[in-house]
Amino acid sequence: MLQLVILFVSSIQEATFENRGFMGNKATSVARLSSAMKPKCHVKARCEIYPRSEVKRFPVPDEKVPWTVSFPNYAPVDYTAASILKRPVYADPDIRNEKVDKPLSFNGCDGKINRVSHMGKYEVIDGVPRNPRGRTGLKGRGQLGRWGPNHAADPIVTRWKRDDSGKAVQGPDSKPVLQFVSVQRRDNHQWAIPGGMVDAGEVVTATVRREFGEEALNSLEMSPAEKKRVEKELDELFNSGHEVYRGYVDDPRNTDNAWMETVAMNFHDEDSSCLGKIKLCAGDDAMNVQWMDLSGKLDLYASHVEFLAEVAKRHNASW
């Protein structure tokens, strides 16, 4: 039987999926972080060369990252990708250079578009949001569509690693080894947790299921009959889950004015009764997919290793 636990972290209380709503267009509470997930200086958000470009960030040493620290010589590079300026459906207007009919509702909601940060109220300076984690060496939106928080959701699907006899495999620390479904990103070839952006008005629990299907099962290429069969198999697994993290992501796409935030959820298949019937197949933004052992030595995209550390702790698994 699947042993799935629903646990939602809120600044004032625990609640069910239904009570919290978990809508992409609703204001969300600031998460209480475990000691391992307390805010720290972002690193990947200060990578020298901005992703999918030749743009070089202005160097920001660790001690100059906080906005509260004086940095008079700070001169961030201004960059927003041409693809974003063409205004795809998920992108905001260039409010610094375009006249808009209605100001964007920062720290609020524009219809179905959620501009509320999981971290609380952020500053708006000179008409644009300021990254709450500090300087990144680049202003504008880079590859991100929204000014301010860009909301994503990450499903961490796990099982116990077993040998040919079905016995749980022990790690060097004598704890059982946990495995998770990992995808290799097509854009930078890094391994990561499958996940993606929360569509306007979408429930986060729907996002994690959709993204897992598209990236780890290639559901976009399935026939209607096959997709229906797989969805039925996944019903029990994705019916509930444990929230691992909600908040800022140390993502290389982040800028001073646009940044990634996520809700990461763990869906655990205790006896492989669900996932044992489904074949993994990379699709959409993923070029490869595989089961990968949880380990503190993993080198994954963005803050994904930190999310997995919380999962390992939750299941008392090897790390």
Secondary structure, DSSP 4 states (H G I P E B T S, - for coil): ------B---SS----HHHH--BTTS--PPPPPPGGG-----SGGG-SB-TTS-PBPPP--GGG-STTS--TT---EEEE-HHHHT--TTPPP-TTTS--SS---TTSEETTEE---TT----EETTEE--TT---SEEEEET-SSSEEEEEEEEEEEEE-B-TTSPBPB-TTSSBPEEEEEEEETTT--EE---EEPPTT-BHHHHHHHHHHHHHS-GGGS-HHHHHHHHHHHHHHHTS-EEEEEEE---TT--SSEEEEEEEEEEE-TTSTTGGGS-----TTEEEEEEEE--TT---STTHHHHHHHHHHHTT---
